Every structure is written in C-alpha cells, then in structure tokens.
Amino acid sequence: MKKSFKRFSWLLVLLIPLLIVAGCGKSSSSSDKTVKVGIMGSDEKIWKPIQKKLKKEGVNIKLVTFTDYNQPNAALTNHEIDINSFQHTYFMDQWNKAHKSNIVSIGKTVRAPLRLYSKKVKSVADIKKGDQITIPNDSTNEGRALHLLQSAGLIKVDSKVELPTPKNITQNKLNLKITAVDAAQTPRSLTDATGAVINNEFAAEAKLPNSETIYKEKLNKASIPYVNIIATNKSDKNNKTYKKIVKAYQSEATKKLIKKYFHGLSVPAW
C-alpha cells in the first residue's frame, strides 16, 4: 500500500505541471478572436486598415477574397467565414429566399449606385439602333440593371415582375441587344458592347473613369434596398466581436478611405 501511494504521489508531481500547461493553452485559444471576413477584391484597401487597427485591440481579422457574388453567402452559411461585406440588402433577401438561409445585416457600409458605362458613346442619346448593352447575370443585379436602363429611357419592363430578365422587356424601340454576363466580366465587355451596366466594385477594379459613365442610378428612397451591408448568420447577430468590427468600419477614417479610393463611386451609408 505504501509503495502504491508513493507511486501515485510521484505521478501527481509529474502530471500537475502538464495539466497547468494544458489549461493555459486552452485558455489562450478560447480568448483568440479570429474573425474570417468575406469580401470582394476591390474592398481590400478599405478593410486592411481596419484589420490593422483591430489587431491592436485583440481582434484578428482574416480577409477572405472572393471573385463572384455566388461565393460569399454560400461560404457564410457553411461557416467557412464568419461575416461578409459585399452585398446590398435586396441581394441578401433574395438569397435567403432562394437558399432558405438566415443571413442578416449587422451594419451598413456604402451606397454604390449602378452605372451605365461606355467607351464608344458620350451619352445615352448617342446609343443607336441595334447596339449591344451588357448587364450582370445574377438575378438581383440583372433586374436592377434593367430598371436602370428603363430609368435611362432605353427600354420598358413589365412592372408586375419584381426581378425582371430580358424576357420581361415590354418595349425596346432601339432593338438593343441586351446580354447578361457574369458581373465580373462586365468591364471587359466594353471592348465590344456599346455600353455595360457595371457594379461599383468591378468598375473600381477595372479603374473605369467617371468620364465613361453615361448614366447613373439615382440615390433616393427606391434605392434604399441597395444599401450595402455587413452580414452574418442570424445566430451570430449579437456577437460582440462582430459589432466591434462594424463600429471600426463605420468610422471617419473609413469615410476618408472610401472617398480616396472610390472617387464618388460609393458613398458612406451610415
């Protein structure tokens, strides 16, 4: 019995330091606040200063860059990322309906009006019969682009259809060839097409000058659903670290960066 007790005592002496070390390691990992943020490539220059600032405050942001609009929400619902910043409210609502997901907004970022660009004409009035116009092919921005062309007086779409496609065009006096392509390819399409409706981030990536804008979406009550947001899964909407990230984004420093890099293509929405 004495020998067994002595052996047990020695085992405790050897095990206690190991248990302490293991406990310390667990505590360290549990306090590690690494947040994966899904963004589009053009937004890196906005998010990197935020990443740098929050690192000093104990929040480690890992930026995950995507190349098309179908990726960030899928990654979010699969918990491959924690939050994302790329979409407007309307896009999120339509995604939730289509995919039965529960993604919610936790903060506004920018308002980024769609623009009709051209390298061949200087105004909408210069567009001729049979000209080609390209638009984004994802359902939300496709419908939004058609409404933009309607607002510009080029076409009319069925008012009963919430998300129109080219099939829902009811009037096309110039017989324009309206072609839907991947949103990321719209800037390249300007080589052949007379005009292209291009989302802000892709226009920024392509460094399209304001001088090539021939029509811009108006910022009014109708454009409120198109305010861009930071989003997460509904179960995480009250996460304090995520709220801290939103607060860091909605700062005067970020406003200056938006003005510096987007030159009016996007404006702060908070």
Backbone bond lengths (Angstrom), bond angles and torsions (degrees), N, CA, C in turn:
res aa  C-N    CA-C-N  psi(-1)  N-CA   C-N-CA  omega(-1)  CA-C   N-CA-C  phi
1 M - - - 1.468 - - 1.516 110.87 -
2 K 1.360 116.79 -42.01 1.457 120.69 -179.09 1.517 110.18 -64.90
3 K 1.369 115.19 -42.74 1.466 118.37 179.89 1.530 110.70 -63.33
4 S 1.337 116.37 -40.33 1.469 120.83 179.10 1.514 110.83 -63.83
5 F 1.339 117.30 -40.34 1.463 121.87 -179.74 1.525 109.90 -65.24
6 K 1.361 114.81 -42.90 1.463 118.74 179.74 1.526 110.85 -62.11
7 R 1.325 116.04 -42.50 1.475 119.59 178.49 1.534 110.99 -61.83
8 F 1.334 115.79 -40.99 1.465 121.14 179.54 1.526 110.73 -63.67
9 S 1.351 114.87 -40.48 1.466 120.56 179.27 1.526 110.22 -62.37
10 W 1.323 116.01 -44.77 1.465 119.53 179.54 1.527 111.70 -64.13
11 L 1.325 115.06 -36.70 1.471 118.67 177.65 1.521 111.57 -62.77
12 L 1.355 116.14 -40.29 1.465 120.97 177.31 1.518 111.60 -62.63
13 V 1.342 115.07 -42.42 1.465 120.28 179.77 1.529 110.11 -59.97
14 L 1.329 115.42 -39.57 1.460 119.86 -178.47 1.532 112.17 -76.25
15 L 1.328 116.15 -35.61 1.455 120.54 -174.72 1.520 114.75 -79.57
16 I 1.330 118.13 -34.65 1.475 121.65 -174.77 1.524 112.45 -56.32
17 P 1.371 118.58 -48.35 1.472 117.45 178.06 1.531 113.13 -59.77
18 L 1.357 114.65 -36.98 1.464 118.07 179.90 1.520 111.20 -66.81
19 L 1.325 116.66 -38.68 1.461 121.07 178.39 1.514 111.45 -65.43
20 I 1.347 116.11 -37.62 1.465 121.19 179.37 1.524 110.32 -64.51
21 V 1.340 114.87 -45.51 1.474 120.55 179.74 1.518 110.31 -62.07
22 A 1.346 115.74 -44.89 1.460 120.37 179.97 1.511 111.10 -62.28
23 G 1.313 116.20 -40.49 1.468 121.28 178.77 1.500 111.51 -63.91
24 C 1.337 116.55 -40.81 1.466 120.76 179.35 1.521 110.24 -64.62
25 G 1.326 116.21 -40.83 1.463 120.13 179.91 1.512 111.30 -63.35
26 K 1.295 118.25 -40.70 1.451 123.10 179.08 1.507 111.11 -64.36
27 S 1.328 116.27 -42.64 1.458 121.02 179.72 1.518 110.58 -62.47
28 S 1.333 116.27 -40.85 1.458 121.51 -178.77 1.522 111.16 -63.88
29 S 1.351 116.31 -44.98 1.458 119.24 -177.39 1.519 111.54 -69.00
30 S 1.312 118.45 -33.88 1.454 121.54 -178.62 1.516 111.60 -69.87
31 S 1.331 116.76 -25.21 1.465 119.32 -179.29 1.529 111.19 -92.25
32 D 1.340 117.11 -3.49 1.453 121.70 179.70 1.526 109.29 -71.95
33 K 1.350 117.95 118.52 1.456 122.37 -176.60 1.522 110.30 -106.74
34 T 1.311 116.85 74.54 1.453 121.18 176.35 1.521 108.79 -94.71
35 V 1.324 116.23 124.69 1.459 121.66 -178.04 1.526 108.80 -121.32
36 K 1.325 115.96 122.52 1.458 121.02 177.68 1.526 109.11 -87.65
37 V 1.330 115.11 120.78 1.462 121.59 -176.43 1.524 109.66 -113.22
38 G 1.319 116.78 119.22 1.454 121.65 178.91 1.517 111.41 -86.26
39 I 1.324 116.94 126.33 1.467 121.68 -179.36 1.531 110.09 -138.56
40 M 1.326 115.91 168.66 1.456 121.59 169.52 1.527 107.21 -90.62
41 G 1.328 116.50 155.85 1.460 120.99 -172.40 1.513 115.64 -56.20
42 S 1.342 117.61 -36.45 1.465 120.33 -176.24 1.524 112.64 -67.63
43 D 1.331 117.18 -16.16 1.466 120.76 -177.40 1.531 113.70 -90.67
44 E 1.322 117.93 -1.83 1.472 120.58 -178.94 1.523 111.84 -57.39
45 K 1.325 117.04 -40.80 1.460 120.27 -177.43 1.533 112.56 -68.22
46 I 1.321 116.82 -19.03 1.471 120.81 174.82 1.520 110.14 -85.28
47 W 1.329 116.19 -39.67 1.457 120.75 -173.68 1.522 114.66 -83.09
48 K 1.314 118.52 -27.39 1.474 119.60 -177.97 1.529 113.23 -62.76
49 P 1.334 119.96 -41.42 1.474 119.18 174.80 1.527 112.57 -63.05
50 I 1.340 116.79 -34.76 1.465 120.91 177.03 1.522 109.10 -66.88
51 Q 1.312 115.77 -42.54 1.470 122.28 176.89 1.527 110.45 -57.16
52 K 1.312 116.70 -45.71 1.466 122.48 -178.57 1.531 111.22 -65.97
53 K 1.331 116.24 -42.45 1.466 121.62 -179.17 1.528 111.41 -64.17
54 L 1.331 116.79 -46.68 1.460 120.48 -175.88 1.525 112.94 -72.89
55 K 1.320 116.88 -24.20 1.464 119.43 177.66 1.524 110.44 -60.98
56 K 1.336 116.08 -35.37 1.461 121.16 177.67 1.527 111.90 -68.37
57 E 1.348 115.04 -19.66 1.465 120.39 -178.45 1.531 111.68 -102.36
58 G 1.330 116.26 12.31 1.466 120.66 175.47 1.507 115.90 87.14
59 V 1.347 117.03 11.02 1.469 120.46 177.39 1.524 108.66 -111.23
60 N 1.305 115.99 117.10 1.467 121.08 -178.49 1.529 109.34 -97.38
61 I 1.342 116.55 108.89 1.463 121.22 178.72 1.524 109.46 -93.67
62 K 1.327 115.08 129.89 1.458 120.64 173.42 1.528 106.99 -110.40
63 L 1.328 116.46 114.73 1.459 121.01 -179.19 1.523 110.05 -82.22
64 V 1.329 115.50 127.85 1.465 121.93 178.41 1.531 107.01 -115.18
65 T 1.324 116.40 114.02 1.459 120.93 -174.04 1.528 111.61 -93.53
66 F 1.337 115.12 134.14 1.459 121.92 178.67 1.528 110.31 -115.89
67 T 1.331 116.07 161.94 1.458 120.25 -175.99 1.523 114.04 -113.43
68 D 1.337 117.71 -13.68 1.470 118.78 175.01 1.520 109.86 -145.15
69 Y 1.323 114.79 165.16 1.462 121.34 -170.96 1.525 114.69 -71.98
70 N 1.320 117.86 -14.34 1.458 119.64 -178.25 1.525 113.26 -82.25
71 Q 1.309 117.26 -11.18 1.464 120.41 -172.83 1.538 115.47 -87.92
72 P 1.342 119.91 -46.68 1.478 119.17 -170.62 1.526 115.51 -62.73
73 N 1.338 118.31 -37.53 1.465 119.13 -179.94 1.526 111.59 -74.26
74 A 1.328 116.53 -35.49 1.466 119.37 176.30 1.521 109.72 -63.06
75 A 1.329 116.69 -41.83 1.465 121.13 178.55 1.522 111.09 -64.99
76 L 1.325 115.86 -35.32 1.473 120.24 -180.00 1.522 111.19 -67.92
77 T 1.319 117.37 -47.40 1.468 119.87 -179.11 1.528 111.96 -68.39
78 N 1.332 116.37 -24.28 1.474 120.78 176.80 1.527 112.22 -88.47
79 H 1.336 116.46 2.42 1.470 123.75 178.91 1.531 112.60 61.74
80 E 1.331 115.19 29.24 1.467 120.09 173.91 1.528 110.00 -82.11
81 I 1.336 115.91 -23.44 1.457 123.06 171.50 1.524 107.63 -132.14
82 D 1.331 116.91 167.03 1.465 120.99 -176.36 1.525 113.10 -100.61
83 I 1.323 116.45 -39.02 1.458 122.12 176.31 1.534 107.63 -141.98
84 N 1.331 116.05 164.04 1.460 117.72 172.59 1.521 110.58 -140.17
85 S 1.306 115.18 160.59 1.461 121.70 -178.90 1.516 108.33 -142.88
86 F 1.343 115.53 92.11 1.466 119.57 -178.56 1.519 113.14 -157.37
87 Q 1.339 117.10 -19.02 1.457 120.74 -166.77 1.525 112.38 -115.43
88 H 1.321 114.73 163.25 1.460 119.21 172.09 1.527 108.77 -98.91
89 T 1.312 115.68 170.05 1.463 121.67 -174.23 1.527 111.99 -59.06
90 Y 1.325 115.58 -42.23 1.469 119.37 -177.42 1.527 111.07 -63.62
91 F 1.330 116.51 -42.02 1.463 120.84 178.18 1.534 109.81 -59.87
92 M 1.335 116.09 -44.63 1.459 120.67 -179.99 1.529 111.11 -61.30
93 D 1.328 116.74 -44.89 1.466 120.20 -179.33 1.529 111.70 -61.63
94 Q 1.327 116.08 -42.44 1.463 120.13 179.65 1.528 111.07 -67.86
95 W 1.337 116.27 -37.29 1.467 120.44 177.74 1.535 110.39 -63.13
96 N 1.323 115.88 -44.38 1.465 120.21 179.49 1.530 111.55 -60.20
97 K 1.324 116.35 -41.07 1.470 120.26 179.81 1.529 110.92 -65.94
98 A 1.328 115.18 -43.72 1.464 119.86 -175.78 1.520 113.04 -72.19
99 H 1.350 116.21 -32.74 1.468 119.86 -173.33 1.536 113.56 -112.41
100 K 1.338 115.21 5.24 1.474 120.68 -179.76 1.537 111.36 52.49
101 S 1.316 115.29 42.38 1.468 121.21 179.91 1.522 110.66 -102.51
102 N 1.318 116.51 170.70 1.463 122.05 -179.21 1.520 110.13 -126.24
103 I 1.315 115.57 63.22 1.463 121.44 177.11 1.523 108.20 -91.69
104 V 1.324 116.39 137.33 1.467 120.50 -177.98 1.524 110.52 -131.42
105 S 1.316 114.79 157.42 1.460 120.94 176.18 1.518 109.99 -83.27
106 I 1.335 116.45 139.30 1.470 120.18 174.76 1.534 111.13 -121.34
107 G 1.329 116.79 4.31 1.462 118.69 177.85 1.519 112.71 172.10
108 K 1.327 116.49 145.04 1.464 121.83 178.70 1.526 110.17 -82.60
109 T 1.332 115.02 150.49 1.469 119.94 176.38 1.536 110.19 -119.63
110 V 1.326 116.99 -78.72 1.466 119.50 -176.97 1.522 111.65 -135.61
111 R 1.320 113.79 164.15 1.460 121.01 167.48 1.523 105.67 -108.40
112 A 1.312 115.41 122.74 1.462 120.29 -174.67 1.520 109.43 -125.98
113 P 1.328 118.00 89.28 1.463 120.06 -177.77 1.523 112.58 -62.72
114 L 1.328 114.80 140.94 1.466 119.82 174.13 1.524 108.94 -66.27
115 R 1.329 115.67 150.35 1.457 120.66 178.52 1.523 110.67 -132.45
116 L 1.315 114.32 146.57 1.453 121.49 171.98 1.521 107.04 -98.33
117 Y 1.333 115.63 117.22 1.462 121.65 -177.23 1.529 110.22 -107.13
118 S 1.335 115.22 155.35 1.455 120.22 173.82 1.524 110.52 -154.93
119 K 1.319 114.81 141.80 1.463 121.29 173.33 1.524 110.68 -103.88
120 K 1.342 115.72 -1.60 1.457 120.05 -173.40 1.529 114.21 -112.87
121 V 1.332 116.72 -27.27 1.469 119.97 179.10 1.520 109.60 -128.94
122 K 1.317 115.73 159.54 1.460 121.22 -176.24 1.524 113.92 -99.22
123 S 1.322 116.58 -13.91 1.464 119.53 -179.79 1.521 109.99 -154.11
124 V 1.329 115.79 165.94 1.459 121.44 178.25 1.532 109.85 -61.17
125 A 1.322 116.39 -34.67 1.472 121.25 -178.66 1.517 112.64 -63.42
126 D 1.330 116.67 -20.88 1.467 120.86 -178.57 1.529 113.17 -84.78
127 I 1.328 117.13 -8.33 1.469 120.12 179.28 1.530 109.27 -69.36
128 K 1.327 116.15 131.53 1.464 121.39 -173.17 1.534 112.10 -108.79
129 K 1.308 113.61 168.47 1.456 121.22 -179.74 1.528 110.87 -58.67
130 G 1.323 115.83 131.22 1.458 121.81 177.14 1.510 115.05 84.30
131 D 1.332 117.89 0.88 1.469 120.32 179.26 1.530 110.66 -65.16
132 Q 1.327 114.85 154.70 1.472 120.30 179.41 1.522 110.43 -99.04
133 I 1.324 115.49 135.05 1.461 123.17 175.23 1.515 107.75 -125.09
134 T 1.326 117.81 127.43 1.468 120.53 177.86 1.526 109.65 -102.01
135 I 1.319 115.38 148.01 1.464 122.45 179.87 1.528 109.16 -137.17
136 P 1.348 118.12 159.55 1.480 120.00 177.66 1.526 110.70 -63.44
137 N 1.327 117.59 147.74 1.464 119.98 -175.66 1.523 115.28 -97.92
138 D 1.365 118.47 -4.26 1.470 117.32 175.18 1.514 107.79 -74.58
139 S 1.321 117.09 143.82 1.465 121.99 -167.58 1.529 114.20 -54.67
140 T 1.326 117.21 -42.35 1.455 119.81 -177.29 1.515 112.03 -66.87
141 N 1.325 116.77 -51.66 1.463 119.75 -177.19 1.525 112.48 -75.06
142 E 1.324 117.41 -23.52 1.460 120.63 174.64 1.531 109.44 -64.23
143 G 1.340 115.67 -48.58 1.458 119.64 178.00 1.516 112.44 -63.92
144 R 1.310 115.48 -40.18 1.466 120.96 178.72 1.530 110.48 -63.09
145 A 1.334 116.70 -40.94 1.467 121.39 179.67 1.525 111.11 -65.06
146 L 1.332 117.09 -39.23 1.463 120.09 178.49 1.523 111.22 -66.16
147 H 1.330 116.01 -37.16 1.475 119.26 175.57 1.532 110.53 -65.35
148 L 1.336 116.03 -35.00 1.462 120.17 176.90 1.531 110.46 -63.70
149 L 1.331 116.94 -45.03 1.462 120.76 179.13 1.525 111.06 -65.05
150 Q 1.330 115.99 -32.90 1.464 119.96 175.76 1.519 110.31 -67.12
151 S 1.331 116.20 -43.74 1.466 121.59 178.76 1.532 110.72 -61.43
152 A 1.332 115.79 -32.00 1.471 120.74 179.64 1.523 112.01 -79.19
153 G 1.342 117.03 -3.64 1.460 121.26 177.54 1.509 114.90 83.57
154 L 1.341 117.38 15.09 1.463 120.54 -176.38 1.525 113.15 -90.30
155 I 1.329 116.86 -32.51 1.463 121.27 -178.46 1.523 109.60 -144.54
156 K 1.333 115.33 175.74 1.457 121.61 168.84 1.526 107.25 -132.78
157 V 1.343 115.37 141.99 1.465 119.74 178.99 1.518 109.71 -120.27
158 D 1.319 115.26 161.11 1.465 121.90 179.96 1.525 109.79 -63.26
159 S 1.313 117.13 116.49 1.470 121.81 -176.87 1.524 112.89 -68.89
160 K 1.321 116.76 -15.13 1.470 120.45 -179.11 1.527 112.53 -83.96
161 V 1.327 116.08 -10.97 1.463 120.59 -177.80 1.523 109.45 -98.62
162 E 1.340 115.90 121.60 1.466 120.95 -176.82 1.520 111.96 -67.77
163 L 1.319 116.61 -45.16 1.460 121.87 179.46 1.527 108.70 -119.99
164 P 1.324 117.04 84.69 1.457 119.36 -177.13 1.525 113.45 -69.50
165 T 1.316 115.56 154.06 1.460 124.50 171.92 1.527 105.92 -120.63
166 P 1.332 118.02 172.11 1.468 118.79 177.17 1.530 113.96 -52.64
167 K 1.330 118.02 -25.00 1.468 121.53 178.40 1.529 111.64 -67.54
168 N 1.337 116.21 -20.64 1.467 120.95 -177.92 1.533 113.17 -94.98
169 I 1.319 116.93 10.35 1.463 120.60 175.49 1.532 108.44 -73.74
170 T 1.322 115.98 123.32 1.472 120.26 -177.37 1.522 111.97 -100.07
171 Q 1.327 116.47 -17.70 1.469 119.30 178.34 1.518 109.62 -146.85
172 N 1.320 116.50 130.42 1.457 122.54 -178.43 1.530 107.80 -148.12
173 K 1.329 114.74 72.52 1.459 121.54 -171.95 1.530 112.97 -58.95
174 L 1.329 117.26 -31.51 1.458 120.62 -179.20 1.531 112.32 -88.92
175 N 1.324 114.84 1.20 1.474 119.86 -178.36 1.536 110.49 51.75
176 L 1.332 115.45 46.62 1.462 121.34 -179.55 1.524 110.31 -66.90
177 K 1.309 115.71 142.76 1.469 120.95 175.64 1.528 107.43 -91.53
178 I 1.322 116.22 98.81 1.462 121.24 -176.61 1.524 108.72 -96.53
179 T 1.328 114.88 115.52 1.465 121.67 -173.56 1.520 110.80 -117.86
180 A 1.330 116.62 128.36 1.464 121.39 177.99 1.527 109.85 -91.38
181 V 1.334 116.30 126.62 1.473 121.85 178.22 1.520 108.79 -130.02
182 D 1.319 116.46 167.97 1.455 120.36 176.13 1.531 108.96 -55.47
183 A 1.323 116.37 134.62 1.471 121.04 -175.15 1.520 112.62 -53.27
184 A 1.333 116.75 -36.48 1.463 120.74 -178.98 1.527 112.44 -68.65
185 Q 1.340 116.45 -18.23 1.468 120.59 -177.63 1.524 112.83 -95.10
186 T 1.326 117.63 -6.55 1.471 119.61 -176.93 1.535 113.51 -59.37
187 P 1.343 120.22 -39.99 1.472 117.91 177.72 1.535 112.65 -61.50
188 R 1.339 116.91 -40.11 1.463 120.86 179.85 1.519 111.70 -65.69
189 S 1.327 116.00 -29.69 1.464 119.41 -177.69 1.522 112.39 -65.67
190 L 1.331 117.57 -16.21 1.466 121.12 179.69 1.529 112.36 -64.33
191 T 1.314 117.08 -17.16 1.471 120.92 177.10 1.523 110.60 -62.37
192 D 1.344 116.13 -38.61 1.463 120.98 -177.17 1.527 113.25 -107.68
193 A 1.322 116.86 -39.95 1.467 120.60 -176.47 1.529 111.62 -77.87
194 T 1.327 115.17 153.89 1.470 120.05 176.26 1.515 110.70 -69.59
195 G 1.325 115.27 -36.19 1.463 119.72 -179.77 1.514 111.26 -150.41
196 A 1.330 116.24 161.52 1.466 121.49 177.81 1.517 109.65 -146.71
197 V 1.317 115.78 135.30 1.465 120.99 173.53 1.521 106.52 -87.75
198 I 1.336 115.65 118.58 1.469 120.19 -170.10 1.524 111.24 -125.62
199 N 1.320 115.61 132.08 1.466 120.87 175.03 1.520 110.40 -67.86
200 N 1.319 115.20 151.67 1.457 122.15 -173.30 1.524 114.06 -53.90
201 E 1.345 117.44 -49.10 1.462 119.45 -174.25 1.524 112.47 -62.79
202 F 1.342 116.03 -34.90 1.462 118.99 179.45 1.528 111.39 -77.64
203 A 1.322 116.25 -31.14 1.466 119.80 174.44 1.523 109.68 -66.17
204 A 1.346 115.48 -39.45 1.467 120.32 179.37 1.522 110.98 -66.93
205 E 1.336 117.10 -42.85 1.460 121.21 179.13 1.526 111.18 -61.63
206 A 1.330 115.90 -38.13 1.466 120.92 -178.81 1.533 111.88 -82.47
207 K 1.347 115.81 -4.37 1.464 122.18 -179.88 1.526 112.03 54.96
208 L 1.346 114.28 44.93 1.459 119.12 178.10 1.530 109.63 -73.43
209 P 1.312 118.44 129.39 1.466 120.37 -178.99 1.523 112.25 -75.79
210 N 1.327 116.31 152.28 1.464 120.65 177.95 1.520 111.71 -58.67
211 S 1.334 116.44 -26.16 1.467 120.54 -178.43 1.525 112.30 -64.65
212 E 1.336 117.12 -17.84 1.461 120.56 179.62 1.528 112.13 -94.44
213 T 1.335 116.83 2.71 1.460 120.95 174.39 1.519 108.80 -81.76
214 I 1.323 116.68 122.43 1.468 118.85 178.76 1.531 112.02 -109.35
215 Y 1.343 117.08 -10.17 1.466 120.39 173.28 1.520 108.53 -161.24
216 K 1.330 115.90 142.11 1.465 120.76 -177.25 1.525 109.99 -129.83
217 E 1.319 114.53 141.07 1.463 121.12 176.01 1.527 109.77 -62.93
218 K 1.308 116.12 135.40 1.458 120.29 -178.19 1.528 110.98 -78.21
219 L 1.338 116.09 141.44 1.463 120.98 176.62 1.525 108.53 -92.84
220 N 1.317 115.55 103.01 1.462 121.39 -179.94 1.532 108.96 -148.00
221 K 1.315 117.06 -165.72 1.464 120.01 -178.67 1.525 112.19 -60.69
222 A 1.324 115.28 -33.68 1.467 119.39 -179.18 1.524 112.15 -66.77
223 S 1.333 116.37 -21.35 1.470 119.42 -177.48 1.527 113.17 -94.44
224 I 1.331 117.54 -0.52 1.473 121.47 -179.62 1.535 112.51 -56.07
225 P 1.348 119.14 -41.37 1.479 118.47 178.44 1.526 113.25 -62.71
226 Y 1.328 117.01 -13.22 1.460 120.46 -178.00 1.526 112.95 -99.92
227 V 1.327 115.77 17.23 1.467 119.94 172.61 1.522 108.30 -71.32
228 N 1.323 116.94 129.43 1.469 121.03 179.98 1.523 111.00 -75.14
229 I 1.319 115.39 152.55 1.463 120.80 -170.95 1.523 112.38 -140.20
230 I 1.327 114.54 164.74 1.462 122.60 164.75 1.529 105.34 -99.65
231 A 1.329 116.47 130.00 1.464 119.91 -173.75 1.520 111.81 -128.06
232 T 1.334 113.98 156.93 1.463 121.00 175.81 1.520 108.94 -149.94
233 N 1.312 116.85 177.33 1.458 120.22 174.83 1.526 109.58 -72.07
234 K 1.310 116.51 145.92 1.465 121.88 -175.02 1.528 111.67 -54.93
235 S 1.309 117.24 -35.74 1.469 121.08 -178.74 1.527 112.27 -65.02
236 D 1.327 117.09 -17.85 1.467 121.15 -178.21 1.526 113.81 -109.90
237 K 1.322 117.42 11.26 1.461 120.14 -171.94 1.529 113.90 -63.21
238 N 1.334 117.42 -22.80 1.474 120.50 -179.91 1.524 113.04 -101.65
239 N 1.299 117.00 12.04 1.463 121.35 -179.95 1.532 110.03 -60.87
240 K 1.312 117.30 122.35 1.468 122.20 -174.63 1.531 112.39 -65.86
241 T 1.320 116.34 -35.67 1.467 119.75 179.41 1.527 110.27 -66.99
242 Y 1.328 116.79 -40.36 1.464 120.41 179.04 1.531 110.34 -64.80
243 K 1.329 115.76 -38.68 1.469 119.89 177.98 1.530 110.96 -64.56
244 K 1.319 115.00 -34.65 1.469 120.69 177.64 1.526 110.18 -64.81
245 I 1.327 116.28 -37.80 1.462 121.23 178.28 1.525 110.33 -66.69
246 V 1.330 116.83 -42.62 1.467 121.25 177.55 1.528 110.31 -59.51
247 K 1.320 115.67 -44.67 1.466 120.31 179.54 1.525 111.32 -61.83
248 A 1.331 116.45 -39.07 1.462 120.65 179.20 1.525 110.73 -67.33
249 Y 1.332 116.09 -34.35 1.470 119.76 177.49 1.525 110.18 -68.72
250 Q 1.323 115.90 -45.60 1.471 120.55 -175.68 1.532 110.91 -81.43
251 S 1.308 115.35 64.87 1.467 121.45 -176.88 1.525 110.69 -127.51
252 E 1.321 115.56 166.63 1.460 121.00 177.56 1.526 110.60 -64.87
253 A 1.338 115.94 -35.17 1.465 120.18 178.96 1.532 110.87 -61.46
254 T 1.345 116.61 -41.03 1.458 120.37 179.17 1.525 111.09 -68.17
255 K 1.328 116.82 -38.18 1.467 120.24 176.72 1.524 111.03 -56.67
256 K 1.315 115.99 -42.11 1.470 120.99 179.88 1.528 111.19 -65.83
257 L 1.345 115.62 -38.77 1.464 119.77 179.35 1.529 111.11 -67.17
258 I 1.322 116.42 -39.82 1.470 121.16 178.14 1.530 109.87 -61.63
259 K 1.316 115.91 -43.66 1.463 120.52 178.71 1.528 110.85 -65.48
260 K 1.324 116.32 -41.16 1.458 121.92 -177.69 1.527 112.71 -65.95
261 Y 1.324 116.29 -45.58 1.454 119.81 -172.28 1.527 115.37 -92.66
262 F 1.339 117.10 -26.66 1.462 118.95 -175.45 1.529 113.60 -106.12
263 H 1.308 117.80 -9.31 1.468 122.32 171.46 1.534 112.51 49.63
264 G 1.317 115.81 42.54 1.461 119.55 178.17 1.507 115.20 89.15
265 L 1.336 117.67 -6.19 1.468 119.82 176.49 1.521 110.64 -64.11
266 S 1.328 115.77 -35.01 1.466 123.14 175.33 1.515 108.76 -126.87
267 V 1.331 115.93 148.53 1.469 120.13 175.93 1.519 108.71 -130.70
268 P 1.337 118.62 145.99 1.468 120.80 -179.87 1.528 111.26 -56.13
269 A 1.315 115.88 142.45 1.477 120.85 -176.18 1.530 113.21 -111.72
270 W 1.359 117.26 1.03 1.457 118.22 -178.43 1.520 111.83 -102.88
